[in-house]
Amino acid sequence: MAVKLIFQSSEKSNWDSTLQCYLNCNNEIYISIEDEDHEQSFIVLDRQDSIKLVKVLKTEINKMMEVNNG
């Protein structure tokens, strides 16, 4: 089953941008960011680096929660 996730900038952001994320045909995670001018950047991550990215995101989310609760 193919899944492509698309995220939009938060409403608080001054940017109109989207992030796309999916598993490519090489079994790697493909992530692209397109801004309001339709300029696109991307990165392709293998499994190990994808796991590292998730860990960093979880750490940063936990920091957000600490700031909001503290």
ABEGO torsion letter per residue (X at the ends): XBBBBBBBBBAABABBBBBBBBBBAAGBBBBBBBBAAGBBBBBBBBAAAAAAAAAAAAAAAAAAAAAAAX
